[in-house]
Amino acid sequence: MAIGRLVQRFRENAQDVTALSYREHQLRIEYINPLFELMGWDVINRAGRPIALKDVVHEDTVRVEGQ
């Protein structure tokens, strides 16, 4: 099962994924987006839907007190 392989890869790389140097954007590209795609979400808007109808709306990096 593809989800199982994704989870296994996450577990195998847990030390890297939880490191402070590992960025949220990397996590999203490598694990979260593939998970959503496996669940049938149109993560990159292949259908060309307007923003109000997209399955996923990507956010900019949020900075809180300079971090």
PDBQT receptor file of N, H, CA, C and O in Angstrom, charges set to zero:
ATOM      1  N   MET A   1       0.847  -1.184   0.000  1.00  0.00    +0.000 N 
ATOM      2  CA  MET A   1       0.000   0.000   0.000  1.00  0.00    +0.000 C 
ATOM      3  C   MET A   1       0.891   1.246   0.000  1.00  0.00    +0.000 C 
ATOM      4  O   MET A   1       1.870   1.320   0.744  1.00  0.00    +0.000 OA
ATOM      5  N   ALA A   2       0.548   2.205  -0.827  1.00  0.00    +0.000 N 
ATOM      6  H   ALA A   2      -0.247   2.145  -1.431  1.00  0.00    +0.000 HD
ATOM      7  CA  ALA A   2       1.366   3.402  -0.983  1.00  0.00    +0.000 C 
ATOM      8  C   ALA A   2       1.448   4.235   0.292  1.00  0.00    +0.000 C 
ATOM      9  O   ALA A   2       2.503   4.785   0.606  1.00  0.00    +0.000 OA
ATOM     10  N   ILE A   3       0.343   4.331   1.028  1.00  0.00    +0.000 N 
ATOM     11  H   ILE A   3      -0.514   3.884   0.773  1.00  0.00    +0.000 HD
ATOM     12  CA  ILE A   3       0.366   5.107   2.267  1.00  0.00    +0.000 C 
ATOM     13  C   ILE A   3       1.313   4.454   3.265  1.00  0.00    +0.000 C 
ATOM     14  O   ILE A   3       2.047   5.147   3.969  1.00  0.00    +0.000 OA
ATOM     15  N   GLY A   4       1.300   3.145   3.330  1.00  0.00    +0.000 N 
ATOM     16  H   GLY A   4       0.704   2.582   2.758  1.00  0.00    +0.000 HD
ATOM     17  CA  GLY A   4       2.201   2.418   4.219  1.00  0.00    +0.000 C 
ATOM     18  C   GLY A   4       3.658   2.675   3.879  1.00  0.00    +0.000 C 
ATOM     19  O   GLY A   4       4.487   2.827   4.776  1.00  0.00    +0.000 OA
ATOM     20  N   ARG A   5       3.980   2.724   2.590  1.00  0.00    +0.000 N 
ATOM     21  H   ARG A   5       3.307   2.601   1.861  1.00  0.00    +0.000 HD
ATOM     22  CA  ARG A   5       5.363   3.007   2.169  1.00  0.00    +0.000 C 
ATOM     23  C   ARG A   5       5.762   4.430   2.551  1.00  0.00    +0.000 C 
ATOM     24  O   ARG A   5       6.896   4.672   2.966  1.00  0.00    +0.000 OA
ATOM     25  N   LEU A   6       4.836   5.362   2.410  1.00  0.00    +0.000 N 
ATOM     26  H   LEU A   6       3.915   5.165   2.072  1.00  0.00    +0.000 HD
ATOM     27  CA  LEU A   6       5.102   6.755   2.780  1.00  0.00    +0.000 C 
ATOM     28  C   LEU A   6       5.354   6.861   4.284  1.00  0.00    +0.000 C 
ATOM     29  O   LEU A   6       6.281   7.548   4.714  1.00  0.00    +0.000 OA
ATOM     30  N   VAL A   7       4.542   6.192   5.069  1.00  0.00    +0.000 N 
ATOM     31  H   VAL A   7       3.789   5.634   4.720  1.00  0.00    +0.000 HD
ATOM     32  CA  VAL A   7       4.710   6.199   6.526  1.00  0.00    +0.000 C 
ATOM     33  C   VAL A   7       6.043   5.547   6.902  1.00  0.00    +0.000 C 
ATOM     34  O   VAL A   7       6.757   6.046   7.772  1.00  0.00    +0.000 OA
ATOM     35  N   GLN A   8       6.372   4.445   6.252  1.00  0.00    +0.000 N 
ATOM     36  H   GLN A   8       5.792   4.040   5.545  1.00  0.00    +0.000 HD
ATOM     37  CA  GLN A   8       7.640   3.764   6.536  1.00  0.00    +0.000 C 
ATOM     38  C   GLN A   8       8.830   4.668   6.221  1.00  0.00    +0.000 C 
ATOM     39  O   GLN A   8       9.786   4.730   6.995  1.00  0.00    +0.000 OA
ATOM     40  N   ARG A   9       8.775   5.368   5.087  1.00  0.00    +0.000 N 
ATOM     41  H   ARG A   9       7.999   5.317   4.458  1.00  0.00    +0.000 HD
ATOM     42  CA  ARG A   9       9.865   6.288   4.726  1.00  0.00    +0.000 C 
ATOM     43  C   ARG A   9       9.981   7.402   5.755  1.00  0.00    +0.000 C 
ATOM     44  O   ARG A   9      11.087   7.799   6.123  1.00  0.00    +0.000 OA
ATOM     45  N   PHE A  10       8.835   7.910   6.225  1.00  0.00    +0.000 N 
ATOM     46  H   PHE A  10       7.936   7.587   5.926  1.00  0.00    +0.000 HD
ATOM     47  CA  PHE A  10       8.837   8.941   7.264  1.00  0.00    +0.000 C 
ATOM     48  C   PHE A  10       9.518   8.409   8.526  1.00  0.00    +0.000 C 
ATOM     49  O   PHE A  10      10.366   9.083   9.111  1.00  0.00    +0.000 OA
ATOM     50  N   ARG A  11       9.146   7.212   8.937  1.00  0.00    +0.000 N 
ATOM     51  H   ARG A  11       8.457   6.664   8.462  1.00  0.00    +0.000 HD
ATOM     52  CA  ARG A  11       9.743   6.616  10.139  1.00  0.00    +0.000 C 
ATOM     53  C   ARG A  11      11.243   6.410   9.977  1.00  0.00    +0.000 C 
ATOM     54  O   ARG A  11      12.014   6.668  10.901  1.00  0.00    +0.000 OA
ATOM     55  N   GLU A  12      11.656   5.946   8.803  1.00  0.00    +0.000 N 
ATOM     56  H   GLU A  12      11.030   5.737   8.052  1.00  0.00    +0.000 HD
ATOM     57  CA  GLU A  12      13.081   5.718   8.558  1.00  0.00    +0.000 C 
ATOM     58  C   GLU A  12      13.880   7.011   8.599  1.00  0.00    +0.000 C 
ATOM     59  O   GLU A  12      15.068   7.000   8.921  1.00  0.00    +0.000 OA
ATOM     60  N   ASN A  13      13.238   8.114   8.277  1.00  0.00    +0.000 N 
ATOM     61  H   ASN A  13      12.273   8.123   8.015  1.00  0.00    +0.000 HD
ATOM     62  CA  ASN A  13      13.906   9.418   8.241  1.00  0.00    +0.000 C 
ATOM     63  C   ASN A  13      13.497  10.316   9.401  1.00  0.00    +0.000 C 
ATOM     64  O   ASN A  13      13.690  11.530   9.344  1.00  0.00    +0.000 OA
ATOM     65  N   ALA A  14      12.939   9.734  10.442  1.00  0.00    +0.000 N 
ATOM     66  H   ALA A  14      12.782   8.748  10.489  1.00  0.00    +0.000 HD
ATOM     67  CA  ALA A  14      12.406  10.518  11.562  1.00  0.00    +0.000 C 
ATOM     68  C   ALA A  14      13.434  11.456  12.183  1.00  0.00    +0.000 C 
ATOM     69  O   ALA A  14      13.096  12.576  12.565  1.00  0.00    +0.000 OA
ATOM     70  N   GLN A  15      14.669  11.020  12.286  1.00  0.00    +0.000 N 
ATOM     71  H   GLN A  15      14.944  10.110  11.975  1.00  0.00    +0.000 HD
ATOM     72  CA  GLN A  15      15.691  11.877  12.896  1.00  0.00    +0.000 C 
ATOM     73  C   GLN A  15      15.904  13.139  12.056  1.00  0.00    +0.000 C 
ATOM     74  O   GLN A  15      16.031  14.233  12.606  1.00  0.00    +0.000 OA
ATOM     75  N   ASP A  16      15.944  12.996  10.742  1.00  0.00    +0.000 N 
ATOM     76  H   ASP A  16      15.841  12.108  10.295  1.00  0.00    +0.000 HD
ATOM     77  CA  ASP A  16      16.121  14.157   9.869  1.00  0.00    +0.000 C 
ATOM     78  C   ASP A  16      14.875  15.038   9.869  1.00  0.00    +0.000 C 
ATOM     79  O   ASP A  16      14.973  16.263   9.943  1.00  0.00    +0.000 OA
ATOM     80  N   VAL A  17      13.717  14.414   9.787  1.00  0.00    +0.000 N 
ATOM     81  H   VAL A  17      13.637  13.419   9.727  1.00  0.00    +0.000 HD
ATOM     82  CA  VAL A  17      12.457  15.143   9.677  1.00  0.00    +0.000 C 
ATOM     83  C   VAL A  17      12.172  15.971  10.923  1.00  0.00    +0.000 C 
ATOM     84  O   VAL A  17      11.546  17.027  10.828  1.00  0.00    +0.000 OA
ATOM     85  N   THR A  18      12.612  15.518  12.073  1.00  0.00    +0.000 N 
ATOM     86  H   THR A  18      13.121  14.661  12.150  1.00  0.00    +0.000 HD
ATOM     87  CA  THR A  18      12.350  16.245  13.316  1.00  0.00    +0.000 C 
ATOM     88  C   THR A  18      13.479  17.209  13.695  1.00  0.00    +0.000 C 
ATOM     89  O   THR A  18      13.399  17.886  14.720  1.00  0.00    +0.000 OA
ATOM     90  N   ALA A  19      14.519  17.271  12.877  1.00  0.00    +0.000 N 
ATOM     91  H   ALA A  19      14.584  16.721  12.045  1.00  0.00    +0.000 HD
ATOM     92  CA  ALA A  19      15.629  18.188  13.152  1.00  0.00    +0.000 C 
ATOM     93  C   ALA A  19      15.178  19.637  12.935  1.00  0.00    +0.000 C 
ATOM     94  O   ALA A  19      14.329  19.905  12.084  1.00  0.00    +0.000 OA
ATOM     95  N   LEU A  20      15.740  20.554  13.695  1.00  0.00    +0.000 N 
ATOM     96  H   LEU A  20      16.430  20.336  14.386  1.00  0.00    +0.000 HD
ATOM     97  CA  LEU A  20      15.380  21.969  13.563  1.00  0.00    +0.000 C 
ATOM     98  C   LEU A  20      15.710  22.516  12.179  1.00  0.00    +0.000 C 
ATOM     99  O   LEU A  20      15.083  23.476  11.731  1.00  0.00    +0.000 OA
ATOM    100  N   SER A  21      16.674  21.926  11.505  1.00  0.00    +0.000 N 
ATOM    101  H   SER A  21      17.183  21.146  11.869  1.00  0.00    +0.000 HD
ATOM    102  CA  SER A  21      17.063  22.407  10.181  1.00  0.00    +0.000 C 
ATOM    103  C   SER A  21      16.110  21.943   9.076  1.00  0.00    +0.000 C 
ATOM    104  O   SER A  21      16.169  22.459   7.960  1.00  0.00    +0.000 OA
ATOM    105  N   TYR A  22      15.241  20.986   9.367  1.00  0.00    +0.000 N 
ATOM    106  H   TYR A  22      15.193  20.567  10.274  1.00  0.00    +0.000 HD
ATOM    107  CA  TYR A  22      14.291  20.472   8.376  1.00  0.00    +0.000 C 
ATOM    108  C   TYR A  22      13.104  21.421   8.316  1.00  0.00    +0.000 C 
ATOM    109  O   TYR A  22      12.434  21.646   9.323  1.00  0.00    +0.000 OA
ATOM    110  N   ARG A  23      12.851  21.964   7.167  1.00  0.00    +0.000 N 
ATOM    111  H   ARG A  23      13.396  21.780   6.349  1.00  0.00    +0.000 HD
ATOM    112  CA  ARG A  23      11.859  23.019   7.010  1.00  0.00    +0.000 C 
ATOM    113  C   ARG A  23      10.464  22.476   6.726  1.00  0.00    +0.000 C 
ATOM    114  O   ARG A  23      10.304  21.410   6.131  1.00  0.00    +0.000 OA
ATOM    115  N   GLU A  24       9.472  23.221   7.159  1.00  0.00    +0.000 N 
ATOM    116  H   GLU A  24       9.602  24.087   7.643  1.00  0.00    +0.000 HD
ATOM    117  CA  GLU A  24       8.074  22.862   6.947  1.00  0.00    +0.000 C 
ATOM    118  C   GLU A  24       7.784  22.630   5.464  1.00  0.00    +0.000 C 
ATOM    119  O   GLU A  24       7.053  21.710   5.097  1.00  0.00    +0.000 OA
ATOM    120  N   HIS A  25       8.368  23.475   4.627  1.00  0.00    +0.000 N 
ATOM    121  H   HIS A  25       8.962  24.222   4.925  1.00  0.00    +0.000 HD
ATOM    122  CA  HIS A  25       8.151  23.345   3.183  1.00  0.00    +0.000 C 
ATOM    123  C   HIS A  25       8.669  21.993   2.677  1.00  0.00    +0.000 C 
ATOM    124  O   HIS A  25       8.024  21.353   1.846  1.00  0.00    +0.000 OA
ATOM    125  N   GLN A  26       9.818  21.563   3.171  1.00  0.00    +0.000 N 
ATOM    126  H   GLN A  26      10.342  22.083   3.846  1.00  0.00    +0.000 HD
ATOM    127  CA  GLN A  26      10.359  20.262   2.786  1.00  0.00    +0.000 C 
ATOM    128  C   GLN A  26       9.410  19.150   3.208  1.00  0.00    +0.000 C 
ATOM    129  O   GLN A  26       9.133  18.237   2.431  1.00  0.00    +0.000 OA
ATOM    130  N   LEU A  27       8.913  19.227   4.436  1.00  0.00    +0.000 N 
ATOM    131  H   LEU A  27       9.138  19.969   5.067  1.00  0.00    +0.000 HD
ATOM    132  CA  LEU A  27       7.985  18.226   4.946  1.00  0.00    +0.000 C 
ATOM    133  C   LEU A  27       6.738  18.150   4.074  1.00  0.00    +0.000 C 
ATOM    134  O   LEU A  27       6.259  17.063   3.749  1.00  0.00    +0.000 OA
ATOM    135  N   ARG A  28       6.227  19.300   3.705  1.00  0.00    +0.000 N 
ATOM    136  H   ARG A  28       6.616  20.183   3.969  1.00  0.00    +0.000 HD
ATOM    137  CA  ARG A  28       5.024  19.332   2.875  1.00  0.00    +0.000 C 
ATOM    138  C   ARG A  28       5.271  18.669   1.528  1.00  0.00    +0.000 C 
ATOM    139  O   ARG A  28       4.457  17.863   1.078  1.00  0.00    +0.000 OA
ATOM    140  N   ILE A  29       6.381  18.995   0.880  1.00  0.00    +0.000 N 
ATOM    141  H   ILE A  29       7.042  19.650   1.245  1.00  0.00    +0.000 HD
ATOM    142  CA  ILE A  29       6.672  18.436  -0.440  1.00  0.00    +0.000 C 
ATOM    143  C   ILE A  29       6.923  16.929  -0.367  1.00  0.00    +0.000 C 
ATOM    144  O   ILE A  29       6.436  16.178  -1.212  1.00  0.00    +0.000 OA
ATOM    145  N   GLU A  30       7.666  16.492   0.621  1.00  0.00    +0.000 N 
ATOM    146  H   GLU A  30       8.061  17.102   1.308  1.00  0.00    +0.000 HD
ATOM    147  CA  GLU A  30       8.088  15.098   0.689  1.00  0.00    +0.000 C 
ATOM    148  C   GLU A  30       7.061  14.160   1.318  1.00  0.00    +0.000 C 
ATOM    149  O   GLU A  30       7.037  12.975   0.987  1.00  0.00    +0.000 OA
ATOM    150  N   TYR A  31       6.220  14.655   2.206  1.00  0.00    +0.000 N 
ATOM    151  H   TYR A  31       6.239  15.618   2.475  1.00  0.00    +0.000 HD
ATOM    152  CA  TYR A  31       5.315  13.766   2.924  1.00  0.00    +0.000 C 
ATOM    153  C   TYR A  31       3.845  14.181   2.885  1.00  0.00    +0.000 C 
ATOM    154  O   TYR A  31       2.980  13.352   2.603  1.00  0.00    +0.000 OA
ATOM    155  N   ILE A  32       3.552  15.438   3.162  1.00  0.00    +0.000 N 
ATOM    156  H   ILE A  32       4.255  16.112   3.391  1.00  0.00    +0.000 HD
ATOM    157  CA  ILE A  32       2.158  15.858   3.279  1.00  0.00    +0.000 C 
ATOM    158  C   ILE A  32       1.458  15.883   1.917  1.00  0.00    +0.000 C 
ATOM    159  O   ILE A  32       0.370  15.327   1.773  1.00  0.00    +0.000 OA
ATOM    160  N   ASN A  33       2.071  16.521   0.922  1.00  0.00    +0.000 N 
ATOM    161  H   ASN A  33       2.956  16.973   1.039  1.00  0.00    +0.000 HD
ATOM    162  CA  ASN A  33       1.448  16.554  -0.405  1.00  0.00    +0.000 C 
ATOM    163  C   ASN A  33       1.229  15.148  -0.956  1.00  0.00    +0.000 C 
ATOM    164  O   ASN A  33       0.136  14.856  -1.444  1.00  0.00    +0.000 OA
ATOM    165  N   PRO A  34       2.237  14.260  -0.896  1.00  0.00    +0.000 N 
ATOM    166  CA  PRO A  34       1.982  12.895  -1.383  1.00  0.00    +0.000 C 
ATOM    167  C   PRO A  34       0.852  12.187  -0.627  1.00  0.00    +0.000 C 
ATOM    168  O   PRO A  34       0.084  11.435  -1.227  1.00  0.00    +0.000 OA
ATOM    169  N   LEU A  35       0.748  12.421   0.676  1.00  0.00    +0.000 N 
ATOM    170  H   LEU A  35       1.371  13.032   1.164  1.00  0.00    +0.000 HD
ATOM    171  CA  LEU A  35      -0.337  11.816   1.448  1.00  0.00    +0.000 C 
ATOM    172  C   LEU A  35      -1.692  12.327   0.958  1.00  0.00    +0.000 C 
ATOM    173  O   LEU A  35      -2.611  11.536   0.745  1.00  0.00    +0.000 OA
ATOM    174  N   PHE A  36      -1.820  13.625   0.782  1.00  0.00    +0.000 N 
ATOM    175  H   PHE A  36      -1.074  14.268   0.956  1.00  0.00    +0.000 HD
ATOM    176  CA  PHE A  36      -3.068  14.192   0.280  1.00  0.00    +0.000 C 
ATOM    177  C   PHE A  36      -3.404  13.636  -1.099  1.00  0.00    +0.000 C 
ATOM    178  O   PHE A  36      -4.557  13.309  -1.379  1.00  0.00    +0.000 OA
ATOM    179  N   GLU A  37      -2.382  13.531  -1.969  1.00  0.00    +0.000 N 
ATOM    180  H   GLU A  37      -1.445  13.797  -1.742  1.00  0.00    +0.000 HD
ATOM    181  CA  GLU A  37      -2.613  12.992  -3.311  1.00  0.00    +0.000 C 
ATOM    182  C   GLU A  37      -3.103  11.544  -3.248  1.00  0.00    +0.000 C 
ATOM    183  O   GLU A  37      -3.985  11.148  -4.010  1.00  0.00    +0.000 OA
ATOM    184  N   LEU A  38      -2.533  10.763  -2.342  1.00  0.00    +0.000 N 
ATOM    185  H   LEU A  38      -1.817  11.084  -1.723  1.00  0.00    +0.000 HD
ATOM    186  CA  LEU A  38      -2.972   9.377  -2.185  1.00  0.00    +0.000 C 
ATOM    187  C   LEU A  38      -4.414   9.290  -1.700  1.00  0.00    +0.000 C 
ATOM    188  O   LEU A  38      -5.100   8.297  -1.945  1.00  0.00    +0.000 OA
ATOM    189  N   MET A  39      -4.870  10.333  -1.012  1.00  0.00    +0.000 N 
ATOM    190  H   MET A  39      -4.313  11.139  -0.813  1.00  0.00    +0.000 HD
ATOM    191  CA  MET A  39      -6.255  10.374  -0.541  1.00  0.00    +0.000 C 
ATOM    192  C   MET A  39      -7.186  10.996  -1.580  1.00  0.00    +0.000 C 
ATOM    193  O   MET A  39      -8.379  11.164  -1.327  1.00  0.00    +0.000 OA
ATOM    194  N   GLY A  40      -6.640  11.338  -2.752  1.00  0.00    +0.000 N 
ATOM    195  H   GLY A  40      -5.671  11.202  -2.958  1.00  0.00    +0.000 HD
ATOM    196  CA  GLY A  40      -7.464  11.838  -3.848  1.00  0.00    +0.000 C 
ATOM    197  C   GLY A  40      -7.570  13.341  -3.978  1.00  0.00    +0.000 C 
ATOM    198  O   GLY A  40      -8.361  13.834  -4.782  1.00  0.00    +0.000 OA
ATOM    199  N   TRP A  41      -6.796  14.079  -3.211  1.00  0.00    +0.000 N 
ATOM    200  H   TRP A  41      -6.153  13.679  -2.558  1.00  0.00    +0.000 HD
ATOM    201  CA  TRP A  41      -6.837  15.541  -3.297  1.00  0.00    +0.000 C 
ATOM    202  C   TRP A  41      -6.027  16.010  -4.506  1.00  0.00    +0.000 C 
ATOM    203  O   TRP A  41      -5.006  15.413  -4.847  1.00  0.00    +0.000 OA
ATOM    204  N   ASP A  42      -6.484  17.067  -5.140  1.00  0.00    +0.000 N 
ATOM    205  H   ASP A  42      -7.314  17.552  -4.863  1.00  0.00    +0.000 HD
ATOM    206  CA  ASP A  42      -5.781  17.692  -6.261  1.00  0.00    +0.000 C 
ATOM    207  C   ASP A  42      -4.859  18.769  -5.687  1.00  0.00    +0.000 C 
ATOM    208  O   ASP A  42      -5.197  19.953  -5.691  1.00  0.00    +0.000 OA
ATOM    209  N   VAL A  43      -3.707  18.350  -5.201  1.00  0.00    +0.000 N 
ATOM    210  H   VAL A  43      -3.433  17.389  -5.199  1.00  0.00    +0.000 HD
ATOM    211  CA  VAL A  43      -2.791  19.225  -4.455  1.00  0.00    +0.000 C 
ATOM    212  C   VAL A  43      -2.257  20.371  -5.298  1.00  0.00    +0.000 C 
ATOM    213  O   VAL A  43      -2.121  21.489  -4.800  1.00  0.00    +0.000 OA
ATOM    214  N   ILE A  44      -1.950  20.117  -6.573  1.00  0.00    +0.000 N 
ATOM    215  H   ILE A  44      -2.060  19.209  -6.978  1.00  0.00    +0.000 HD
ATOM    216  CA  ILE A  44      -1.360  21.186  -7.393  1.00  0.00    +0.000 C 
ATOM    217  C   ILE A  44      -2.365  21.779  -8.380  1.00  0.00    +0.000 C 
ATOM    218  O   ILE A  44      -1.979  22.470  -9.323  1.00  0.00    +0.000 OA
ATOM    219  N   ASN A  45      -3.636  21.513  -8.165  1.00  0.00    +0.000 N 
ATOM    220  H   ASN A  45      -3.949  20.952  -7.399  1.00  0.00    +0.000 HD
ATOM    221  CA  ASN A  45      -4.721  22.068  -8.970  1.00  0.00    +0.000 C 
ATOM    222  C   ASN A  45      -4.592  21.721 -10.448  1.00  0.00    +0.000 C 
ATOM    223  O   ASN A  45      -4.641  22.595 -11.313  1.00  0.00    +0.000 OA
ATOM    224  N   ARG A  46      -4.428  20.434 -10.720  1.00  0.00    +0.000 N 
ATOM    225  H   ARG A  46      -4.388  19.724 -10.017  1.00  0.00    +0.000 HD
ATOM    226  CA  ARG A  46      -4.373  19.960 -12.110  1.00  0.00    +0.000 C 
ATOM    227  C   ARG A  46      -5.664  20.287 -12.866  1.00  0.00    +0.000 C 
ATOM    228  O   ARG A  46      -5.649  20.468 -14.083  1.00  0.00    +0.000 OA
ATOM    229  N   ALA A  47      -6.773  20.360 -12.138  1.00  0.00    +0.000 N 
ATOM    230  H   ALA A  47      -6.785  20.212 -11.149  1.00  0.00    +0.000 HD
ATOM    231  CA  ALA A  47      -8.073  20.632 -12.749  1.00  0.00    +0.000 C 
ATOM    232  C   ALA A  47      -8.227  22.097 -13.158  1.00  0.00    +0.000 C 
ATOM    233  O   ALA A  47      -9.144  22.437 -13.906  1.00  0.00    +0.000 OA
ATOM    234  N   GLY A  48      -7.339  22.965 -12.675  1.00  0.00    +0.000 N 
ATOM    235  H   GLY A  48      -6.594  22.690 -12.067  1.00  0.00    +0.000 HD
ATOM    236  CA  GLY A  48      -7.398  24.384 -13.020  1.00  0.00    +0.000 C 
ATOM    237  C   GLY A  48      -8.585  25.110 -12.408  1.00  0.00    +0.000 C 
ATOM    238  O   GLY A  48      -9.122  26.042 -13.007  1.00  0.00    +0.000 OA
ATOM    239  N   ARG A  49      -8.992  24.692 -11.234  1.00  0.00    +0.000 N 
ATOM    240  H   ARG A  49      -8.556  23.935 -10.748  1.00  0.00    +0.000 HD
ATOM    241  CA  ARG A  49     -10.135  25.311 -10.557  1.00  0.00    +0.000 C 
ATOM    242  C   ARG A  49      -9.793  26.696 -10.024  1.00  0.00    +0.000 C 
ATOM    243  O   ARG A  49      -8.632  26.976  -9.726  1.00  0.00    +0.000 OA
ATOM    244  N   PRO A  50     -10.800  27.572  -9.900  1.00  0.00    +0.000 N 
ATOM    245  CA  PRO A  50     -10.573  28.875  -9.265  1.00  0.00    +0.000 C 
ATOM    246  C   PRO A  50     -10.275  28.672  -7.777  1.00  0.00    +0.000 C 
ATOM    247  O   PRO A  50     -10.599  27.628  -7.209  1.00  0.00    +0.000 OA
ATOM    248  N   ILE A  51      -9.666  29.661  -7.162  1.00  0.00    +0.000 N 
ATOM    249  H   ILE A  51      -9.403  30.508  -7.623  1.00  0.00    +0.000 HD
ATOM    250  CA  ILE A  51      -9.187  29.534  -5.782  1.00  0.00    +0.000 C 
ATOM    251  C   ILE A  51     -10.283  29.068  -4.811  1.00  0.00    +0.000 C 
ATOM    252  O   ILE A  51     -10.000  28.303  -3.889  1.00  0.00    +0.000 OA
ATOM    253  N   ALA A  52     -11.494  29.510  -5.002  1.00  0.00    +0.000 N 
ATOM    254  H   ALA A  52     -11.724  30.132  -5.751  1.00  0.00    +0.000 HD
ATOM    255  CA  ALA A  52     -12.582  29.141  -4.091  1.00  0.00    +0.000 C 
ATOM    256  C   ALA A  52     -12.940  27.659  -4.175  1.00  0.00    +0.000 C 
ATOM    257  O   ALA A  52     -13.575  27.131  -3.261  1.00  0.00    +0.000 OA
ATOM    258  N   LEU A  53     -12.549  26.982  -5.243  1.00  0.00    +0.000 N 
ATOM    259  H   LEU A  53     -12.033  27.411  -5.985  1.00  0.00    +0.000 HD
ATOM    260  CA  LEU A  53     -12.902  25.580  -5.437  1.00  0.00    +0.000 C 
ATOM    261  C   LEU A  53     -11.705  24.628  -5.367  1.00  0.00    +0.000 C 
ATOM    262  O   LEU A  53     -11.863  23.423  -5.559  1.00  0.00    +0.000 OA
ATOM    263  N   LYS A  54     -10.519  25.155  -5.095  1.00  0.00    +0.000 N 
ATOM    264  H   LYS A  54     -10.391  26.135  -4.939  1.00  0.00    +0.000 HD
ATOM    265  CA  LYS A  54      -9.330  24.303  -5.012  1.00  0.00    +0.000 C 
ATOM    266  C   LYS A  54      -9.413  23.377  -3.810  1.00  0.00    +0.000 C 
ATOM    267  O   LYS A  54      -9.970  23.736  -2.772  1.00  0.00    +0.000 OA
ATOM    268  N   ASP A  55      -8.848  22.166  -3.962  1.00  0.00    +0.000 N 
ATOM    269  H   ASP A  55      -8.396  21.874  -4.805  1.00  0.00    +0.000 HD
ATOM    270  CA  ASP A  55      -8.750  21.245  -2.834  1.00  0.00    +0.000 C 
ATOM    271  C   ASP A  55      -7.736  21.750  -1.810  1.00  0.00    +0.000 C 
ATOM    272  O   ASP A  55      -7.928  21.574  -0.607  1.00  0.00    +0.000 OA
ATOM    273  N   VAL A  56      -6.663  22.375  -2.282  1.00  0.00    +0.000 N 
ATOM    274  H   VAL A  56      -6.508  22.517  -3.259  1.00  0.00    +0.000 HD
ATOM    275  CA  VAL A  56      -5.581  22.840  -1.411  1.00  0.00    +0.000 C 
ATOM    276  C   VAL A  56      -5.181  24.250  -1.829  1.00  0.00    +0.000 C 
ATOM    277  O   VAL A  56      -4.959  24.512  -3.011  1.00  0.00    +0.000 OA
ATOM    278  N   VAL A  57      -5.088  25.154  -0.861  1.00  0.00    +0.000 N 
ATOM    279  H   VAL A  57      -5.268  24.942   0.099  1.00  0.00    +0.000 HD
ATOM    280  CA  VAL A  57      -4.589  26.507  -1.108  1.00  0.00    +0.000 C 
ATOM    281  C   VAL A  57      -3.277  26.632  -0.347  1.00  0.00    +0.000 C 
ATOM    282  O   VAL A  57      -3.249  26.505   0.877  1.00  0.00    +0.000 OA
ATOM    283  N   HIS A  58      -2.194  26.878  -1.067  1.00  0.00    +0.000 N 
ATOM    284  H   HIS A  58      -2.216  26.980  -2.062  1.00  0.00    +0.000 HD
ATOM    285  CA  HIS A  58      -0.868  26.954  -0.451  1.00  0.00    +0.000 C 
ATOM    286  C   HIS A  58      -0.678  28.288   0.251  1.00  0.00    +0.000 C 
ATOM    287  O   HIS A  58      -1.091  29.338  -0.241  1.00  0.00    +0.000 OA
ATOM    288  N   GLU A  59      -0.043  28.219   1.412  1.00  0.00    +0.000 N 
ATOM    289  H   GLU A  59       0.293  27.367   1.812  1.00  0.00    +0.000 HD
ATOM    290  CA  GLU A  59       0.194  29.419   2.217  1.00  0.00    +0.000 C 
ATOM    291  C   GLU A  59       1.653  29.828   2.133  1.00  0.00    +0.000 C 
ATOM    292  O   GLU A  59       2.530  29.000   1.886  1.00  0.00    +0.000 OA
ATOM    293  N   ASP A  60       1.902  31.098   2.339  1.00  0.00    +0.000 N 
ATOM    294  H   ASP A  60       1.190  31.771   2.540  1.00  0.00    +0.000 HD
ATOM    295  CA  ASP A  60       3.267  31.583   2.486  1.00  0.00    +0.000 C 
ATOM    296  C   ASP A  60       3.782  31.195   3.858  1.00  0.00    +0.000 C 
ATOM    297  O   ASP A  60       3.001  30.838   4.740  1.00  0.00    +0.000 OA
ATOM    298  N   THR A  61       5.085  31.264   4.043  1.00  0.00    +0.000 N 
ATOM    299  H   THR A  61       5.719  31.554   3.326  1.00  0.00    +0.000 HD
ATOM    300  CA  THR A  61       5.684  31.025   5.350  1.00  0.00    +0.000 C 
ATOM    301  C   THR A  61       5.194  32.084   6.325  1.00  0.00    +0.000 C 
ATOM    302  O   THR A  61       5.174  33.271   5.999  1.00  0.00    +0.000 OA
ATOM    303  N   VAL A  62       4.809  31.672   7.489  1.00  0.00    +0.000 N 
ATOM    304  H   VAL A  62       4.826  30.708   7.754  1.00  0.00    +0.000 HD
ATOM    305  CA  VAL A  62       4.339  32.585   8.521  1.00  0.00    +0.000 C 
ATOM    306  C   VAL A  62       5.498  32.877   9.470  1.00  0.00    +0.000 C 
ATOM    307  O   VAL A  62       6.147  31.955   9.963  1.00  0.00    +0.000 OA
ATOM    308  N   ARG A  63       5.752  34.139   9.720  1.00  0.00    +0.000 N 
ATOM    309  H   ARG A  63       5.224  34.888   9.320  1.00  0.00    +0.000 HD
ATOM    310  CA  ARG A  63       6.805  34.532  10.656  1.00  0.00    +0.000 C 
ATOM    311  C   ARG A  63       6.159  35.129  11.899  1.00  0.00    +0.000 C 
ATOM    312  O   ARG A  63       5.278  35.984  11.813  1.00  0.00    +0.000 OA
ATOM    313  N   VAL A  64       6.612  34.665  13.041  1.00  0.00    +0.000 N 
ATOM    314  H   VAL A  64       7.328  33.970  13.110  1.00  0.00    +0.000 HD
ATOM    315  CA  VAL A  64       6.105  35.156  14.309  1.00  0.00    +0.000 C 
ATOM    316  C   VAL A  64       7.282  35.694  15.087  1.00  0.00    +0.000 C 
ATOM    317  O   VAL A  64       8.215  34.959  15.412  1.00  0.00    +0.000 OA
ATOM    318  N   GLU A  65       7.236  36.983  15.385  1.00  0.00    +0.000 N 
ATOM    319  H   GLU A  65       6.479  37.580  15.121  1.00  0.00    +0.000 HD
ATOM    320  CA  GLU A  65       8.312  37.639  16.123  1.00  0.00    +0.000 C 
ATOM    321  C   GLU A  65       9.683  37.329  15.515  1.00  0.00    +0.000 C 
ATOM    322  O   GLU A  65      10.630  36.986  16.224  1.00  0.00    +0.000 OA
ATOM    323  N   GLY A  66       9.768  37.459  14.178  1.00  0.00    +0.000 N 
ATOM    324  H   GLY A  66       8.999  37.738  13.602  1.00  0.00    +0.000 HD
ATOM    325  CA  GLY A  66      11.043  37.299  13.488  1.00  0.00    +0.000 C 
ATOM    326  C   GLY A  66      11.497  35.870  13.303  1.00  0.00    +0.000 C 
ATOM    327  O   GLY A  66      12.610  35.645  12.828  1.00  0.00    +0.000 OA
ATOM    328  N   GLN A  67      10.683  34.898  13.659  1.00  0.00    +0.000 N 
ATOM    329  H   GLN A  67       9.779  35.081  14.045  1.00  0.00    +0.000 HD
ATOM    330  CA  GLN A  67      11.070  33.495  13.517  1.00  0.00    +0.000 C 
ATOM    331  C   GLN A  67      10.215  32.793  12.505  1.00  0.00    +0.000 C 
ATOM    332  O   GLN A  67      10.403  31.602  12.258  1.00  0.00    +0.000 OA
TER     333      GLN A  67
